[in-house]
Amino acid sequence: QVQLVESGGGLVQAGGSLRLSCAASGFTFSIYTMGWFRQASGKEREFVAFISWSGGSTAYGDSVKGRFTISRDNTENMVYLQMSGLKPEDTAVYYCAANKRFSENGALYDHWGQGTQVTVSS
């Protein structure tokens, strides 16, 4: 069955870095756009980044541009989110997701992971 498993979350001080990973299985990973979303407590889900099936196109939410980098490895069925310059407002549960379109709209994503908590202390 389809599985997306995130890892790499944790507690970090403001200004620090974390690298999130997402392991995919059960579907043809290499033809899917992969995205990262986040949801802070009491807030709506927010688009963070997506990367096209080939890795040739990426897009980022305004709040993370210049600080986060999304990448993928189609040989390993992995997608990554390198986060630097972390701020307390980046605190959230981070989810990876898969869909066949280039979209920031989470409603269009077919598959979701369970999420990994990122907490940034001030």
CORNORJO-V332531 format. One line per field, one symbol per residue. phi: phi as a letter, one per 20 degrees, with the letter a starting at -180 (. if undefined). burial: # if it has 24 or more other ideal C-beta (glycine too) atoms within 12 Angstrom, else .. A space follows every 50 residues. Layout:
BEGIN
phi = ???
burial = ???
END
This chain:
BEGIN
phi = .fcccebofrdbfgnecbceccedbnbegfddfdcdcbbegmcffcfdab cfgenfccbcfgfdgnddcebbcffdlccccedclfcgfefaedddbcbe cebeeffeeecceencedcdee
burial = ...######..#.....#######....#..#########....###### ###....####..#..######....#######..##..##########. ...#.#..#.###.######..
END
